[in-house]
Amino acid sequence: MVCVSRYLAVVFLLVCIAAPAPAATPQACEEMQERIEALSAAIEEAANETAEAALQAELDSLSMQYASQCMMHMGGMLGTLPHLGDMLSPDKMRPAATPEQEIIRRREAINLMRRQFGDNLSVLSAGVGEREIPVQQAIPIDGRIVVEGGAVATFHRAIKQEISYTVRETYVGNLVITRYYDRIEGRYTGREDYDIQTLSTSIEVLGFNGRGCVKFMGTAAPVCTRWHRFDQWRIGDGEQYHGMYDGVVGADNDDTTVNVKVDAPDIHFSSSQGQVGTKSGCGDFFKETLSREAFKEWIGRSETRITREVGFFKESTPGCRPGSTLTLEMRIHPEQ
Protein backbone atom coordinates (compact mmCIF):
# COMPACT_ATOMS: atom_id res chain seq x y z
CA MET A 1 0.00 0.00 0.00
CA VAL A 2 1.24 3.48 -0.82
CA CYS A 3 1.08 4.75 2.74
CA VAL A 4 3.92 2.49 3.86
CA SER A 5 6.26 3.50 1.05
CA ARG A 6 5.28 7.14 1.25
CA TYR A 7 5.63 7.77 4.95
CA LEU A 8 7.73 4.92 6.37
CA ALA A 9 10.18 3.49 3.83
CA VAL A 10 12.04 6.78 3.52
CA VAL A 11 12.61 7.01 7.26
CA PHE A 12 13.40 3.33 7.87
CA LEU A 13 17.15 3.57 7.37
CA LEU A 14 17.36 6.99 8.99
CA VAL A 15 15.69 5.92 12.20
CA CYS A 16 17.92 2.85 12.39
CA ILE A 17 20.93 5.10 12.75
CA ALA A 18 19.35 7.62 15.11
CA ALA A 19 19.36 7.57 18.90
CA PRO A 20 17.23 4.78 20.36
CA ALA A 21 13.71 5.41 21.66
CA PRO A 22 11.64 3.21 23.99
CA ALA A 23 10.40 0.26 21.94
CA ALA A 24 6.68 -0.35 21.57
CA THR A 25 5.14 -3.79 21.90
CA PRO A 26 4.45 -5.77 18.68
CA GLN A 27 0.71 -5.32 19.25
CA ALA A 28 1.08 -1.56 19.67
CA CYS A 29 3.19 -1.37 16.51
CA GLU A 30 0.59 -3.33 14.57
CA GLU A 31 -2.16 -1.00 15.82
CA MET A 32 -0.12 2.05 14.80
CA GLN A 33 0.50 0.63 11.33
CA GLU A 34 -3.22 -0.09 10.86
CA ARG A 35 -4.03 3.48 11.90
CA ILE A 36 -1.39 4.85 9.52
CA GLU A 37 -2.94 2.92 6.64
CA ALA A 38 -6.42 4.13 7.57
CA LEU A 39 -5.25 7.75 7.77
CA SER A 40 -3.54 7.54 4.37
CA ALA A 41 -6.72 6.21 2.78
CA ALA A 42 -8.80 8.88 4.51
CA ILE A 43 -6.55 11.67 3.22
CA GLU A 44 -7.21 10.55 -0.36
CA GLU A 45 -10.95 10.91 0.26
CA ALA A 46 -10.97 13.99 2.52
CA ALA A 47 -14.03 16.20 1.96
CA ASN A 48 -12.14 19.50 2.21
CA GLU A 49 -8.73 21.03 2.89
CA THR A 50 -9.45 21.49 6.61
CA ALA A 51 -10.23 17.82 7.08
CA GLU A 52 -7.21 16.82 5.00
CA ALA A 53 -4.89 19.04 7.08
CA ALA A 54 -6.13 17.50 10.34
CA LEU A 55 -5.66 13.97 9.03
CA GLN A 56 -2.21 14.85 7.67
CA ALA A 57 -1.10 16.26 11.02
CA GLU A 58 -2.12 13.07 12.82
CA LEU A 59 -0.42 10.95 10.17
CA ASP A 60 2.85 12.87 10.42
CA SER A 61 2.90 12.52 14.19
CA LEU A 62 2.01 8.84 14.18
CA SER A 63 4.53 8.05 11.42
CA MET A 64 7.32 9.58 13.49
CA GLN A 65 6.20 7.63 16.57
CA TYR A 66 6.05 4.37 14.60
CA ALA A 67 9.48 4.98 13.06
CA SER A 68 11.14 5.73 16.37
CA GLN A 69 9.53 2.94 18.42
CA CYS A 70 8.89 0.09 15.96
CA MET A 71 11.69 0.21 13.41
CA MET A 72 14.71 0.02 15.68
CA HIS A 73 15.81 -3.46 14.55
CA MET A 74 19.41 -2.27 14.41
CA GLY A 75 19.24 -0.56 17.79
CA GLY A 76 22.07 1.19 19.55
CA MET A 77 23.60 4.61 19.25
CA LEU A 78 25.41 4.74 15.94
CA GLY A 79 26.40 8.35 15.98
CA THR A 80 24.82 11.58 14.85
CA LEU A 81 24.66 12.13 11.09
CA PRO A 82 24.65 15.59 9.52
CA HIS A 83 21.16 16.94 8.77
CA LEU A 84 19.48 13.81 10.20
CA GLY A 85 17.04 15.92 12.18
CA ASP A 86 16.06 17.91 9.10
CA MET A 87 15.48 14.75 7.03
CA LEU A 88 13.23 13.28 9.74
CA SER A 89 11.12 16.41 10.17
CA PRO A 90 7.41 16.15 9.22
CA ASP A 91 7.86 18.62 6.38
CA LYS A 92 10.59 16.48 4.82
CA MET A 93 8.51 13.33 5.23
CA ARG A 94 5.59 14.68 3.21
CA PRO A 95 5.59 13.90 -0.52
CA ALA A 96 7.45 16.48 -2.60
CA ALA A 97 5.62 18.72 -5.04
CA THR A 98 6.69 16.73 -8.13
CA PRO A 99 7.55 13.06 -8.73
CA GLU A 100 11.05 14.08 -9.87
CA GLN A 101 11.70 15.88 -6.57
CA GLU A 102 10.15 13.07 -4.54
CA ILE A 103 12.24 10.32 -6.10
CA ILE A 104 15.43 12.34 -5.46
CA ARG A 105 14.37 12.80 -1.83
CA ARG A 106 13.85 9.06 -1.44
CA ARG A 107 17.15 8.30 -3.14
CA GLU A 108 19.05 10.62 -0.79
CA ALA A 109 17.45 8.96 2.24
CA ILE A 110 18.26 5.46 0.98
CA ASN A 111 21.87 6.35 0.22
CA LEU A 112 22.52 8.13 3.51
CA MET A 113 24.16 5.24 5.38
CA ARG A 114 26.32 4.23 2.43
CA ARG A 115 27.38 7.81 1.85
CA GLN A 116 28.33 8.30 5.50
CA PHE A 117 30.16 5.01 6.12
CA GLY A 118 31.15 3.76 2.69
CA ASP A 119 32.44 0.17 2.81
CA ASN A 120 33.80 0.53 6.35
CA LEU A 121 30.87 -0.41 8.57
CA SER A 122 32.84 -1.65 11.56
CA VAL A 123 31.50 1.36 13.47
CA LEU A 124 28.06 -0.27 13.34
CA SER A 125 29.07 -3.38 15.28
CA ALA A 126 28.39 -1.96 18.75
CA GLY A 127 24.79 -2.31 19.86
CA VAL A 128 23.55 -4.04 16.75
CA GLY A 129 21.29 -7.03 17.40
CA GLU A 130 21.57 -8.91 14.12
CA ARG A 131 24.73 -10.26 12.57
CA GLU A 132 24.00 -8.94 9.07
CA ILE A 133 23.36 -5.26 8.41
CA PRO A 134 21.45 -4.35 5.22
CA VAL A 135 23.08 -1.49 3.32
CA GLN A 136 21.13 -0.03 0.44
CA GLN A 137 22.24 1.84 -2.65
CA ALA A 138 19.70 3.65 -4.85
CA ILE A 139 20.58 4.28 -8.49
CA PRO A 140 18.46 6.67 -10.59
CA ILE A 141 16.36 5.27 -13.41
CA ASP A 142 13.72 6.61 -15.77
CA GLY A 143 11.81 5.42 -18.80
CA ARG A 144 8.39 4.78 -20.22
CA ILE A 145 5.86 2.08 -20.96
CA VAL A 146 3.69 1.89 -24.07
CA VAL A 147 0.52 -0.21 -24.18
CA GLU A 148 -0.91 -1.01 -27.60
CA GLY A 149 -4.07 -2.82 -26.65
CA GLY A 150 -7.71 -3.34 -27.25
CA ALA A 151 -10.81 -5.27 -26.22
CA VAL A 152 -13.89 -6.85 -27.71
CA ALA A 153 -17.08 -7.62 -25.78
CA THR A 154 -19.91 -9.71 -27.23
CA PHE A 155 -23.63 -10.26 -26.70
CA HIS A 156 -24.93 -13.63 -27.92
CA ARG A 157 -21.91 -13.74 -30.28
CA ALA A 158 -22.69 -10.29 -31.69
CA ILE A 159 -20.17 -7.51 -31.02
CA LYS A 160 -21.31 -5.31 -28.15
CA GLN A 161 -18.19 -3.17 -27.72
CA GLU A 162 -14.84 -2.92 -29.45
CA ILE A 163 -11.92 -0.59 -28.91
CA SER A 164 -8.22 -0.23 -29.67
CA TYR A 165 -5.86 2.23 -28.00
CA THR A 166 -2.27 3.28 -27.45
CA VAL A 167 -1.31 4.57 -24.01
CA ARG A 168 2.09 5.93 -22.97
CA GLU A 169 3.27 6.55 -19.42
CA THR A 170 6.64 7.97 -18.38
CA TYR A 171 8.24 7.50 -14.99
CA VAL A 172 11.22 8.26 -12.77
CA GLY A 173 12.53 5.95 -10.10
CA ASN A 174 15.27 4.24 -8.16
CA LEU A 175 16.86 0.86 -8.62
CA VAL A 176 17.62 -0.19 -5.03
CA ILE A 177 20.37 -2.74 -4.42
CA THR A 178 20.63 -4.14 -0.90
CA ARG A 179 23.92 -5.67 0.16
CA TYR A 180 24.52 -7.38 3.52
CA TYR A 181 27.42 -6.53 5.80
CA ASP A 182 28.49 -9.29 8.19
CA ARG A 183 29.49 -7.40 11.32
CA ILE A 184 31.25 -10.46 12.79
CA GLU A 185 33.38 -11.15 9.72
CA GLY A 186 33.76 -7.44 8.96
CA ARG A 187 32.87 -7.79 5.28
CA TYR A 188 29.97 -8.02 2.83
CA THR A 189 28.43 -11.45 2.35
CA GLY A 190 28.10 -11.21 -1.44
CA ARG A 191 24.31 -11.58 -1.31
CA GLU A 192 22.23 -8.88 -2.99
CA ASP A 193 18.51 -8.12 -3.14
CA TYR A 194 16.83 -5.84 -5.64
CA ASP A 195 13.90 -3.47 -5.67
CA ILE A 196 12.56 -1.01 -8.24
CA GLN A 197 10.65 2.03 -7.00
CA THR A 198 9.00 4.30 -9.56
CA LEU A 199 6.60 7.23 -9.79
CA SER A 200 4.51 8.28 -12.79
CA THR A 201 5.45 11.58 -14.42
CA SER A 202 2.96 11.72 -17.31
CA ILE A 203 0.14 9.67 -18.85
CA GLU A 204 -0.99 10.15 -22.44
CA VAL A 205 -3.46 8.46 -24.77
CA LEU A 206 -1.74 8.65 -28.13
CA GLY A 207 -4.73 7.34 -30.03
CA PHE A 208 -7.91 5.30 -29.66
CA ASN A 209 -10.81 4.10 -31.79
CA GLY A 210 -13.90 2.17 -30.81
CA ARG A 211 -17.64 1.96 -30.42
CA GLY A 212 -20.34 0.48 -28.24
CA CYS A 213 -23.76 -0.82 -29.21
CA VAL A 214 -26.75 0.85 -27.57
CA LYS A 215 -29.53 -0.97 -29.44
CA PHE A 216 -29.83 -4.56 -30.65
CA MET A 217 -32.47 -6.09 -32.88
CA GLY A 218 -33.36 -9.77 -32.60
CA THR A 219 -32.60 -12.34 -29.91
CA ALA A 220 -31.39 -15.59 -31.45
CA ALA A 221 -28.94 -13.77 -33.71
CA PRO A 222 -28.96 -10.14 -32.49
CA VAL A 223 -27.77 -7.35 -34.77
CA CYS A 224 -26.68 -3.92 -33.53
CA THR A 225 -28.76 -1.14 -35.05
CA ARG A 226 -27.29 1.82 -33.15
CA TRP A 227 -23.69 2.52 -32.21
CA HIS A 228 -22.09 5.24 -30.10
CA ARG A 229 -18.45 5.94 -30.78
CA PHE A 230 -15.88 6.31 -28.02
CA ASP A 231 -14.63 9.89 -28.29
CA GLN A 232 -13.64 10.79 -24.69
CA TRP A 233 -11.08 9.51 -22.22
CA ARG A 234 -9.89 10.24 -18.71
CA ILE A 235 -7.17 8.93 -16.44
CA GLY A 236 -8.36 6.65 -13.66
CA ASP A 237 -8.46 7.93 -10.09
CA GLY A 238 -5.21 7.61 -8.15
CA GLU A 239 -3.03 6.94 -11.21
CA GLN A 240 -1.27 10.31 -11.23
CA TYR A 241 1.28 11.49 -8.68
CA HIS A 242 0.75 11.41 -5.78
CA GLY A 243 -2.11 8.95 -5.93
CA MET A 244 -2.68 5.46 -4.61
CA TYR A 245 -1.59 3.83 -7.90
CA ASP A 246 1.17 6.15 -9.12
CA GLY A 247 3.80 3.39 -9.22
CA VAL A 248 4.69 2.10 -12.70
CA VAL A 249 7.47 -0.51 -12.56
CA GLY A 250 8.29 -2.71 -9.58
CA ALA A 251 10.33 -5.77 -8.70
CA ASP A 252 10.44 -8.56 -6.15
CA ASN A 253 12.89 -11.41 -5.73
CA ASP A 254 13.40 -14.78 -4.11
CA ASP A 255 16.52 -16.91 -3.68
CA THR A 256 17.00 -17.51 -7.41
CA THR A 257 14.92 -15.10 -9.49
CA VAL A 258 13.88 -11.46 -9.87
CA ASN A 259 10.39 -10.58 -11.11
CA VAL A 260 9.93 -7.28 -12.92
CA LYS A 261 6.31 -6.12 -13.04
CA VAL A 262 4.47 -3.28 -14.72
CA ASP A 263 1.30 -1.56 -13.51
CA ALA A 264 0.06 0.54 -16.43
CA PRO A 265 -2.59 3.21 -15.80
CA ASP A 266 -6.32 2.61 -16.10
CA ILE A 267 -7.85 4.78 -18.83
CA HIS A 268 -11.63 5.20 -18.94
CA PHE A 269 -13.16 5.61 -22.40
CA SER A 270 -16.68 6.93 -23.01
CA SER A 271 -18.94 8.51 -25.59
CA SER A 272 -20.14 12.10 -25.54
CA GLN A 273 -23.52 10.65 -26.56
CA GLY A 274 -23.62 8.72 -23.31
CA GLN A 275 -24.68 5.14 -22.48
CA VAL A 276 -21.43 3.34 -23.32
CA GLY A 277 -18.10 3.13 -21.57
CA THR A 278 -15.12 0.86 -21.00
CA LYS A 279 -11.57 1.00 -19.64
CA SER A 280 -8.16 -0.18 -20.72
CA GLY A 281 -7.43 -3.67 -19.51
CA CYS A 282 -4.00 -4.61 -20.84
CA GLY A 283 -1.73 -2.85 -18.40
CA ASP A 284 -1.43 -5.30 -15.52
CA PHE A 285 -0.25 -8.50 -17.19
CA PHE A 286 3.42 -7.76 -17.85
CA LYS A 287 5.78 -9.87 -15.73
CA GLU A 288 9.35 -10.67 -16.68
CA THR A 289 11.07 -13.34 -14.57
CA LEU A 290 14.87 -13.33 -14.69
CA SER A 291 17.53 -15.30 -12.90
CA ARG A 292 19.62 -13.20 -10.54
CA GLU A 293 22.58 -13.50 -12.90
CA ALA A 294 20.47 -12.40 -15.88
CA PHE A 295 19.07 -9.49 -13.87
CA LYS A 296 22.60 -8.33 -12.99
CA GLU A 297 23.42 -8.32 -16.70
CA TRP A 298 20.12 -6.57 -17.42
CA ILE A 299 20.80 -3.70 -15.01
CA GLY A 300 24.38 -3.49 -16.26
CA ARG A 301 23.12 -2.01 -19.52
CA SER A 302 22.51 1.71 -19.82
CA GLU A 303 19.17 1.11 -21.53
CA THR A 304 16.74 -1.81 -21.76
CA ARG A 305 13.71 -2.31 -24.00
CA ILE A 306 11.35 -5.29 -23.75
CA THR A 307 8.08 -5.90 -25.63
CA ARG A 308 5.71 -8.63 -24.52
CA GLU A 309 2.28 -9.79 -25.69
CA VAL A 310 -0.23 -9.28 -22.89
CA GLY A 311 -3.56 -10.34 -24.44
CA PHE A 312 -5.14 -13.74 -23.85
CA PHE A 313 -8.27 -15.75 -24.58
CA LYS A 314 -9.12 -16.65 -21.00
CA GLU A 315 -11.71 -15.72 -18.46
CA SER A 316 -9.20 -14.35 -15.97
CA THR A 317 -8.08 -11.58 -18.34
CA PRO A 318 -11.21 -10.00 -19.80
CA GLY A 319 -10.77 -6.72 -21.59
CA CYS A 320 -7.40 -7.40 -23.24
CA ARG A 321 -7.58 -8.60 -26.81
CA PRO A 322 -5.04 -11.21 -27.99
CA GLY A 323 -2.24 -9.54 -29.90
CA SER A 324 -2.07 -6.59 -27.48
CA THR A 325 1.44 -5.64 -26.40
CA LEU A 326 3.21 -3.75 -23.64
CA THR A 327 6.68 -2.29 -24.14
CA LEU A 328 8.90 -1.43 -21.18
CA GLU A 329 11.80 0.98 -21.63
CA MET A 330 14.21 1.71 -18.80
CA ARG A 331 17.34 3.83 -18.62
CA ILE A 332 19.74 3.14 -15.76
CA HIS A 333 21.97 6.11 -15.02
CA PRO A 334 25.52 5.98 -13.66
CA GLU A 335 25.94 6.03 -9.92
CA GLN A 336 25.89 9.55 -8.55
C-alpha positions in Angstrom: 0.0 0.0 0.0 1.2 3.5 -0.8 1.1 4.8 2.7 3.9 2.5 3.9 6.3 3.5 1.1 5.3 7.1 1.3 5.6 7.8 5.0 7.7 4.9 6.4 10.2 3.5 3.8 12.0 6.8 3.5 12.6 7.0 7.3 13.4 3.3 7.9 17.2 3.6 7.4 17.4 7.0 9.0 15.7 5.9 12.2 17.9 2.8 12.4 20.9 5.1 12.7 19.4 7.6 15.1 19.4 7.6 18.9 17.2 4.8 20.4 13.7 5.4 21.7 11.6 3.2 24.0 10.4 0.3 21.9 6.7 -0.4 21.6 5.1 -3.8 21.9 4.4 -5.8 18.7 0.7 -5.3 19.2 1.1 -1.6 19.7 3.2 -1.4 16.5 0.6 -3.3 14.6 -2.2 -1.0 15.8 -0.1 2.0 14.8 0.5 0.6 11.3 -3.2 -0.1 10.9 -4.0 3.5 11.9 -1.4 4.9 9.5 -2.9 2.9 6.6 -6.4 4.1 7.6 -5.3 7.7 7.8 -3.5 7.5 4.4 -6.7 6.2 2.8 -8.8 8.9 4.5 -6.6 11.7 3.2 -7.2 10.6 -0.4 -10.9 10.9 0.3 -11.0 14.0 2.5 -14.0 16.2 2.0 -12.1 19.5 2.2 -8.7 21.0 2.9 -9.5 21.5 6.6 -10.2 17.8 7.1 -7.2 16.8 5.0 -4.9 19.0 7.1 -6.1 17.5 10.3 -5.7 14.0 9.0 -2.2 14.8 7.7 -1.1 16.3 11.0 -2.1 13.1 12.8 -0.4 10.9 10.2 2.9 12.9 10.4 2.9 12.5 14.2 2.0 8.8 14.2 4.5 8.0 11.4 7.3 9.6 13.5 6.2 7.6 16.6 6.1 4.4 14.6 9.5 5.0 13.1 11.1 5.7 16.4 9.5 2.9 18.4 8.9 0.1 16.0 11.7 0.2 13.4 14.7 0.0 15.7 15.8 -3.5 14.6 19.4 -2.3 14.4 19.2 -0.6 17.8 22.1 1.2 19.5 23.6 4.6 19.3 25.4 4.7 15.9 26.4 8.3 16.0 24.8 11.6 14.8 24.7 12.1 11.1 24.7 15.6 9.5 21.2 16.9 8.8 19.5 13.8 10.2 17.0 15.9 12.2 16.1 17.9 9.1 15.5 14.8 7.0 13.2 13.3 9.7 11.1 16.4 10.2 7.4 16.1 9.2 7.9 18.6 6.4 10.6 16.5 4.8 8.5 13.3 5.2 5.6 14.7 3.2 5.6 13.9 -0.5 7.5 16.5 -2.6 5.6 18.7 -5.0 6.7 16.7 -8.1 7.6 13.1 -8.7 11.1 14.1 -9.9 11.7 15.9 -6.6 10.2 13.1 -4.5 12.2 10.3 -6.1 15.4 12.3 -5.5 14.4 12.8 -1.8 13.8 9.1 -1.4 17.2 8.3 -3.1 19.1 10.6 -0.8 17.5 9.0 2.2 18.3 5.5 1.0 21.9 6.4 0.2 22.5 8.1 3.5 24.2 5.2 5.4 26.3 4.2 2.4 27.4 7.8 1.9 28.3 8.3 5.5 30.2 5.0 6.1 31.2 3.8 2.7 32.4 0.2 2.8 33.8 0.5 6.3 30.9 -0.4 8.6 32.8 -1.7 11.6 31.5 1.4 13.5 28.1 -0.3 13.3 29.1 -3.4 15.3 28.4 -2.0 18.8 24.8 -2.3 19.9 23.6 -4.0 16.7 21.3 -7.0 17.4 21.6 -8.9 14.1 24.7 -10.3 12.6 24.0 -8.9 9.1 23.4 -5.3 8.4 21.5 -4.3 5.2 23.1 -1.5 3.3 21.1 0.0 0.4 22.2 1.8 -2.6 19.7 3.6 -4.8 20.6 4.3 -8.5 18.5 6.7 -10.6 16.4 5.3 -13.4 13.7 6.6 -15.8 11.8 5.4 -18.8 8.4 4.8 -20.2 5.9 2.1 -21.0 3.7 1.9 -24.1 0.5 -0.2 -24.2 -0.9 -1.0 -27.6 -4.1 -2.8 -26.6 -7.7 -3.3 -27.3 -10.8 -5.3 -26.2 -13.9 -6.8 -27.7 -17.1 -7.6 -25.8 -19.9 -9.7 -27.2 -23.6 -10.3 -26.7 -24.9 -13.6 -27.9 -21.9 -13.7 -30.3 -22.7 -10.3 -31.7 -20.2 -7.5 -31.0 -21.3 -5.3 -28.1 -18.2 -3.2 -27.7 -14.8 -2.9 -29.5 -11.9 -0.6 -28.9 -8.2 -0.2 -29.7 -5.9 2.2 -28.0 -2.3 3.3 -27.5 -1.3 4.6 -24.0 2.1 5.9 -23.0 3.3 6.5 -19.4 6.6 8.0 -18.4 8.2 7.5 -15.0 11.2 8.3 -12.8 12.5 6.0 -10.1 15.3 4.2 -8.2 16.9 0.9 -8.6 17.6 -0.2 -5.0 20.4 -2.7 -4.4 20.6 -4.1 -0.9 23.9 -5.7 0.2 24.5 -7.4 3.5 27.4 -6.5 5.8 28.5 -9.3 8.2 29.5 -7.4 11.3 31.3 -10.5 12.8 33.4 -11.2 9.7 33.8 -7.4 9.0 32.9 -7.8 5.3 30.0 -8.0 2.8 28.4 -11.5 2.3 28.1 -11.2 -1.4 24.3 -11.6 -1.3 22.2 -8.9 -3.0 18.5 -8.1 -3.1 16.8 -5.8 -5.6 13.9 -3.5 -5.7 12.6 -1.0 -8.2 10.7 2.0 -7.0 9.0 4.3 -9.6 6.6 7.2 -9.8 4.5 8.3 -12.8 5.4 11.6 -14.4 3.0 11.7 -17.3 0.1 9.7 -18.9 -1.0 10.1 -22.4 -3.5 8.5 -24.8 -1.7 8.6 -28.1 -4.7 7.3 -30.0 -7.9 5.3 -29.7 -10.8 4.1 -31.8 -13.9 2.2 -30.8 -17.6 2.0 -30.4 -20.3 0.5 -28.2 -23.8 -0.8 -29.2 -26.7 0.8 -27.6 -29.5 -1.0 -29.4 -29.8 -4.6 -30.6 -32.5 -6.1 -32.9 -33.4 -9.8 -32.6 -32.6 -12.3 -29.9 -31.4 -15.6 -31.4 -28.9 -13.8 -33.7 -29.0 -10.1 -32.5 -27.8 -7.3 -34.8 -26.7 -3.9 -33.5 -28.8 -1.1 -35.1 -27.3 1.8 -33.1 -23.7 2.5 -32.2 -22.1 5.2 -30.1 -18.4 5.9 -30.8 -15.9 6.3 -28.0 -14.6 9.9 -28.3 -13.6 10.8 -24.7 -11.1 9.5 -22.2 -9.9 10.2 -18.7 -7.2 8.9 -16.4 -8.4 6.6 -13.7 -8.5 7.9 -10.1 -5.2 7.6 -8.2 -3.0 6.9 -11.2 -1.3 10.3 -11.2 1.3 11.5 -8.7 0.8 11.4 -5.8 -2.1 8.9 -5.9 -2.7 5.5 -4.6 -1.6 3.8 -7.9 1.2 6.2 -9.1 3.8 3.4 -9.2 4.7 2.1 -12.7 7.5 -0.5 -12.6 8.3 -2.7 -9.6 10.3 -5.8 -8.7 10.4 -8.6 -6.2 12.9 -11.4 -5.7 13.4 -14.8 -4.1 16.5 -16.9 -3.7 17.0 -17.5 -7.4 14.9 -15.1 -9.5 13.9 -11.5 -9.9 10.4 -10.6 -11.1 9.9 -7.3 -12.9 6.3 -6.1 -13.0 4.5 -3.3 -14.7 1.3 -1.6 -13.5 0.1 0.5 -16.4 -2.6 3.2 -15.8 -6.3 2.6 -16.1 -7.9 4.8 -18.8 -11.6 5.2 -18.9 -13.2 5.6 -22.4 -16.7 6.9 -23.0 -18.9 8.5 -25.6 -20.1 12.1 -25.5 -23.5 10.6 -26.6 -23.6 8.7 -23.3 -24.7 5.1 -22.5 -21.4 3.3 -23.3 -18.1 3.1 -21.6 -15.1 0.9 -21.0 -11.6 1.0 -19.6 -8.2 -0.2 -20.7 -7.4 -3.7 -19.5 -4.0 -4.6 -20.8 -1.7 -2.9 -18.4 -1.4 -5.3 -15.5 -0.3 -8.5 -17.2 3.4 -7.8 -17.8 5.8 -9.9 -15.7 9.4 -10.7 -16.7 11.1 -13.3 -14.6 14.9 -13.3 -14.7 17.5 -15.3 -12.9 19.6 -13.2 -10.5 22.6 -13.5 -12.9 20.5 -12.4 -15.9 19.1 -9.5 -13.9 22.6 -8.3 -13.0 23.4 -8.3 -16.7 20.1 -6.6 -17.4 20.8 -3.7 -15.0 24.4 -3.5 -16.3 23.1 -2.0 -19.5 22.5 1.7 -19.8 19.2 1.1 -21.5 16.7 -1.8 -21.8 13.7 -2.3 -24.0 11.3 -5.3 -23.7 8.1 -5.9 -25.6 5.7 -8.6 -24.5 2.3 -9.8 -25.7 -0.2 -9.3 -22.9 -3.6 -10.3 -24.4 -5.1 -13.7 -23.8 -8.3 -15.8 -24.6 -9.1 -16.6 -21.0 -11.7 -15.7 -18.5 -9.2 -14.4 -16.0 -8.1 -11.6 -18.3 -11.2 -10.0 -19.8 -10.8 -6.7 -21.6 -7.4 -7.4 -23.2 -7.6 -8.6 -26.8 -5.0 -11.2 -28.0 -2.2 -9.5 -29.9 -2.1 -6.6 -27.5 1.4 -5.6 -26.4 3.2 -3.8 -23.6 6.7 -2.3 -24.1 8.9 -1.4 -21.2 11.8 1.0 -21.6 14.2 1.7 -18.8 17.3 3.8 -18.6 19.7 3.1 -15.8 22.0 6.1 -15.0 25.5 6.0 -13.7 25.9 6.0 -9.9 25.9 9.5 -8.5 
